[in-house]
Amino acid sequence: QVQLVESGGGLVQSGGSLRLSCAASGRTFSSYVMGWFRQAPGKEREFVAAISWTGGNTYYADSVKGRFTISRDSAKNTVYLQMNSLKPEDTAVYYCAADRFGGAVPTSVPGSYDYWGQGTQVTVSS
């Protein structure tokens, strides 16, 4: 069993930055693909970014490419999402997720992820 706890959300002005963290419990964290998803009010959950177990492969949604960076520190059992040049449309609850079997291939498919955090709110004001 893996538990994921997100932190780092908050209120920021348009153009600002935030760094989200996701702390994972469990000894096998380093072997999982890790992903970030988000859900805005009235919308479906959408993929944001994912990273392979080694950190060597990353995958981003087109809407955040060039602005967001996903990274991981396996020694700390933590995955990060650095968000720059934030826009009001980035406002959402951000969720961290773990895929036990993704290996070197990060995926954008929510159904591939086995564990989810409870989310952290990010609000970008215009």
HUZICOR-V667299 format. One record per helix or strand. SS is the DSSP state (hx for helix, st for strand). FROM is the first residue (numbers start at 0). TO is the last residue. If there is no record, write none. Layout:
ss:SS from:FROM to:TO
ss:SS from:FROM to:TO
//
This chain:
ss:st from:3 to:6
ss:st from:9 to:12
ss:st from:17 to:23
ss:hx from:28 to:30
ss:st from:32 to:38
ss:st from:45 to:50
ss:st from:57 to:59
ss:st from:67 to:72
ss:hx from:73 to:75
ss:st from:77 to:82
ss:hx from:87 to:89
ss:st from:91 to:98
ss:hx from:109 to:111
ss:st from:114 to:115
ss:st from:119 to:124
//
